[in-house]
Amino acid sequence: MEREIVEDIVIVGAGIAGLTTSLGLHRLGIPSLVLESSDSLRVTGFALSIWQNAWKALDAVGVGDVLRRQHSQLNGIVATSLVTGQQTAVIPFRATGNRKDIEIRCVKRKSLLEALVNELPTGSIRYSSKVVGIEESGFYKILHLADGKTIKTKVLIGCDGVNSMVAKWLGFKKASFTGRYGIRGCAEVNSSHGLEPKFMQYFGKGFRAGVIPCNEKTVYWFFTWKPTSQVEKELKENPAKMKEYVLKKLENMASDVRYYIEKTEEDAFLLAPLRYRNPWEVMMGNISRGNVCVGGDAFHPMTPDLGQGGCCALEDGVVLARCLAEAFSKENEEEEEQQKRIEESLKKYAKERRWRSIDVIATAYVVGSIQQAESNVVSFLRDKILAPFLAIQLFKKSGYDCGKLNDS
């Protein structure tokens, strides 16, 4: 019979939150084991906006400069109505008045995950390790894997995504469906694409879209809307129809920008429902219980309207590593005392992250509802009055600082 594996800290999920937490712990001299159900890193989603709050987190774990070298810094945001054809907001990211320069880059998801993995010790991630059950054994948790193996751990951290088993164990309900879907894509070119390094947002009646250069040869784009059940059925598993549908909706987009959606290969189109955790559930739910907690999308799935989902996952990793380090700072400590310190450290993490997550989830949902309005009245207000206000929300939520790994 194979000997039971015993680990101090097990993280379920090798996504942004899981890898950031593991690397943060490693920087503080604390080992952890990351379990990933796939046989390799999952890079679904192509790219994501990394705002200034996330760069602080990346710098805290020591990989910020690696990613800066690979991705262009954006110099502003331009919002355009595809109903009127007019620009509704133009906001520079450079310093103005009392505001400092704002660092924003569109980062390829694969590059982000690899940057985190490359700094972890060999053997930190165990692939093809799907958790199918969680059992309590006194203070310890026993994880049952799909391959029949078991792992016993002092600390269990669920970073296993929107359908998290760990979140379910803590009592969270399944994330709510917004009724909206997103289609994402990424175009690669052999020479420079020639687009300005700007975040270009577009709004139509009932949809929104964005086009963002990652570097000189990569352009990421997204399209979100609320489809009818018939359209949803037709587009699922049919990239050719997805491409045709998106291009039709964006026929009024400037041709030099639209070109990169046309250029996107069909296998680089991804359709996914947009889900979120109800803020009330985050307010009342168990982010941690005993020696178990959640981070990333397992904790706070949100709509992409502020570009803060991955950013908040990076914040989670830094804060969680910092808090947990306090529980493992004393050598030769009595087990009962360490158990108390583990519980307190996870409570501290939950307290620090609860209101920040509620704020971002709620704001993203409201902003998305206005930006993607189908009502003529709301669309008029969005394009004529609210556009600058909505754009400013992006800056407000990215002004957060999760702090360093070490408080001292």
N, C-alpha and C positions, 0 to 999 in steps of 0.2 A: 504494500500500500504506500502511495506517495506521501511524503511528509508534508504536513500542512504548512503553507507559507505564512510567515508572520511579518507584518510591516508596521512601522510607526504611523505613517501617513499614506493613505491611498487616495488618489484623485481619479475619478471616473470621467473620462473624456479628454482627448488630446486636441481640444479646440483652443481658442484664444485664451479663455479664462483658465482652463486647466494647465496649459503650458506656462502661462505667466505666473501662476501660483507656484508651480513646481520650480521654475527658474528663480523666483524670488526666494523661496525656501533654500534653494541651493546656494544662492549668494550669501545667505545668512548661516550657511554651514549645516543645514538640516536636510537630510535625504528624504525623498518621497518616491512613490511608484505611481506612474500614470497608466491607467488601463484604457486602451482604445479598441473599440469593437471592430473597426475596419482593419484591413491588412496593411494599410499605409496611411499617411496623413490625408485627411479629408479637406479638400480645398474648394468645396462647393461655394459658388457666389462670386468667383473671379477677383473682385477687388472691393475695397471699402474706404470710406473717407476717414482719415485719421486727423482729428482736430487737436488743438493745442493741449487740452487736458490729457489726451492719450499719449502725446509726445512726452509729457512729464512722466507718465507711467513707464513708457518704453525706456526713457533715460534712467529711471530708477532701477530697472533690471538690467541695464547696460547694453541694449541693442538699438537704441535710437539712431546713432550715427551710421550704423550699417544700413539701415533702411533709408536714411536721408540720402545717401550716396546713390541709391537705386531709383529714387522717385523725385519728380519735379515739385518744387514748391509752388503752390497756386498763389496768384496775386490779387484775386478778387472773385466776387460772385455777381453774375448777371442773370436776372429773372426776366423772362419774356412771356407775354400772353400770346398764345397761338390763336386766340379768338380775335383779338384786335390787331395783332402783328406788332405791337408796341412793347418796348422794354418797360418793365414796371418797377425795377429796382436795380441799381448799380452800386455795389458796395466794395470798396477796396479793402484788402487785408493789410495794407501798410499802415504805419503809425499815423494817426490823425488826432490832433488835440491831446486829450489825456490818455488816449488808447495806444497801447504799444503794438508793435507788429504782431500779427496773428499767424501762427504757423499751421498750415493745412496742406496735406498732400493726399492724393488718392493712391493707396498702397495695394499692391497685388497680394491677395490673401495667401497664396503659396509662399511668397517672399517673406511675409510676416511670420507664418508658422515655422518656416525653415530657419529664420533668424533666431527664434526662440529655441528650437530643437538643437541647433548647432552649438548652443552654449550649455546644454545639459550633459551630464556625464553619460557615457555609454551604459545602456541597460535601464535608463530611467523610464523608458516607455515600453510597455508590453502590448504589441499589436495582436489582433485577432483574439481579443479578450473581452467578450461580451458578458456583462453582468446580468444574470437572469433572476437572482434572488438575494435578499438581504436578511440575515438572521442575527438576533442578539445573543450574545454569550457574556453575561455580566456586563461589564463596561465595554467590552470589545464588540465589534461588529464582524460577522463572518459573511464574506461575499461568495456567492455561488456563481461560477462561470459556466458558459454554455458548453465548454469542453469537459466539464465534470470536475475541474479543479476548484479548490476553495482557498481563499485568502483571508487571514485574520488581521484586523487592523485596530489601532488605538484611535485613529481619526479617519473619518470618511467624508470626502468632499465631492459633491456631485456637480460636475461641470459637463453633464451629458446632454445638453441641448434642450430644445423646446419640448421634447417628449421624455423628459428626464424621469428615470425610475427612482432616483434619490429624492427628487422633489415630490413625487407621488408618495414615497415612504414618509416624508415629513408632513404630508397632509394637503399639499397643494393640488388644486384641480388642474385638469388639462387646460392649456392656454386657450384663450377665447379667439375665435375667428372673427376678423373685422368685416368680412364680406368682400375685402379687397384682395387682389392678386398682384404680384410683381413679376415682370419679365426682366431678366438681366442678361447682359452680353458683354463681350470684350473683343475688340478688333486689334490685331497685330499687323503692323506694316513693316516693310523692309527698310524704307527710308523714313525720314522725319515726317510726321503727320501734318505739321505746319499750324496746328491749332494753338491759340494763345493758352497759357497756363491759367485757365479760369474754370470755375465751377459754373457751368451753364445750365440753368433751370428753365423748364418750359411748362406752362399750364394751359390746359384746354378745358373744354366742358366735360367734367367727369373724369379727367385723368391728369397726371403730372409726369414729367420725364426729366432726365438729367444726363448730361454728357460731360465727362471729366477726363482729361489726359492724366495718365499715370507717370509716363516719362515720354521721351521723344518718339517712341515707337509703339506705344500701347494706349488705347483709348477705351475707357470703361463707360457703359451707359446703362440706364435703367428706365423702366416704364411701369407705372402703377395705375390701376383702375379697378372698377367694380363691374365684372362681366356678368352677363346673363348666364343662366345655367346652360343654355344651348351653346353659347360662345365658349364657355369654360370647357365643355365636353369636346368641342371641335378642336380646341387648341392643345389640350393635354396630349402629351406624347407625339406631337406633330410639329416639330421645329419649323418646317417650311410654312405652315399656316401661321405660326407665331410671328415669323418674320414679315409675312405679307400683311398681317393684321396691324402690327406696330408701325410699319412704314405707311400704311394707309392713314392711321390716326395722326401721324406726324408729317403729313404731306405739306403742311405750311412751315415746317422747320427750315431754317437756312440750309441750302443744298450742301455747302461745304462741311456742315456739321452732320447732317443726315447721311452723308456719304459713308460715315464710319459705321452706321447701323447697317447700311446696305452691304458694306464690306465684311461684316461679321459672318463667319461661317455658321451654318445651321446647327452644327454640334456645339456651338458656343452660345446657344440660347437656353436659358433656364427659366422655367415657370414655377412659382411657389406661392402658396397662400400666405397672407400677412396675418400674423397672430400677435397677441399681446397678453400680458398678465394684468388682470383688473387691479388698479391701484388699491382698491379696498382690500383685496386679498393679500397684497403685499403688506399693507398696514397691519392686518390682523393675523397673518400667517406665521408659521414657524420657519424663519430663515435658517435658524439653527435649533437643534434639540440635542442636548447631551454632547456627544462627540461627533455629530453629523451636521453638515451645512451644505448650502448650494451657492453657486456663483455663475455668472454669465447668463446665457439664455435659459438655463435651468431655473434661475432665480427671477430674472426680470426680462422676459421676451418683450419686445416693443416694436412698434412700427418704425420703418426706416426714415421717417420724415425729418428727423433732426440729424441723421447720420451718427447716432450716438450708441447704437447697440454694441458694436465691437469696442468702442472707446470705453464704455462703462465696464465691459468685461475685463479690459486691461486694468482699470482702476480696482476692480474686485480683487484681481490677482495680487496687486501690490499690498492692498490693505489686509487681505487675508494672510499673506505671508508674514507681514509685520506683526499682526496680532498673534498668530500661531507661534512665532519665534519666542514670544514671551513665555509660552507654556513649556518650551523645550530648552530654556536657557540655563536651568540648573542641572548639574550632573549628580548622579547617584541620589536622586530624589526619591522619596518613598512613593510607591505607585499610587496610593490613594491621594496623596497631595498633588501629584502630576495630573491625575484625572480631574481634580477640581480646577486646576489651572487651565486645562484644555477646554473645559466647559466655559469658563469665564472668558477665555480668549475668543471663542466663537461667538459668545454673546456680545462681546465688544465689537467684533466685526459686523454682526447683524445690526447692532444699534447704529454704527457709523454709516452703513450702506442703505438702511431702510428708507429714510426720507429722501436721500439723493435719488434712489431708484424710483420712488413714487413720483417725484417731481418730473423726472425725465420721461417716464412712461406716459403720464397724463399730458404733458406739454406736446409730446410727439403725436399723440392721438388727436388732440385738438387741432394742431397745425396741419396735420394730414387731412383732416376732415374739411378744413377751409380750403386748403390748396387744391383739393380734388373735388370741389363742389360741382354738382350738376345743376343746382338752382341758378337761374339767370341773375337773381338778386345778389346771392352770395358771390357768384363769379364776378359781378360788377364791382362789389365792394372789395374783393380780393385784388382785382387788377387796378382799381382806381385809388383805393385808400389803404388797404391792409398790407400790400406787398412789402413795403419797407419794414413794417412791424414784424411780419412773419420771418423775414430774413434775419432780423436782429435776434430772434429767438435762438438761431443757430449759434450766435456768438455768446449769448447769455449762458447757455448750458455747457459751452465748451470752456468757460472761464474757471472751472472747478480745478482744484489741486488736491490730488489724493495723497500727496506727501512722499517722503523718501521711504526706503525699506526699513531704515533704522531711525528711530525718533531722536537719538542722541546726535 
